[in-house]
Amino acid sequence: MSALAMGFNELSINSQLLQLGSNRAGAPDIG
């Protein structure tokens, strides 16, 4: 896997974790 692909993969995982955290906190979904 290229470094670029790994970077995109980490970004998507981070955004998913952020969404999960906001949902648990009762914050409105962004996007």
NORKABEL-V153679 format. One record per helix or strand of 2 or more residues. SS is the DSSP state (@ for helix, = for strand). FROM is the first residue (numbers start at 0). TO is the last residue. If there is no record, write none. Layout:
SS:FROM:TO, SS:FROM:TO
//
This chain:
@:2:24
//
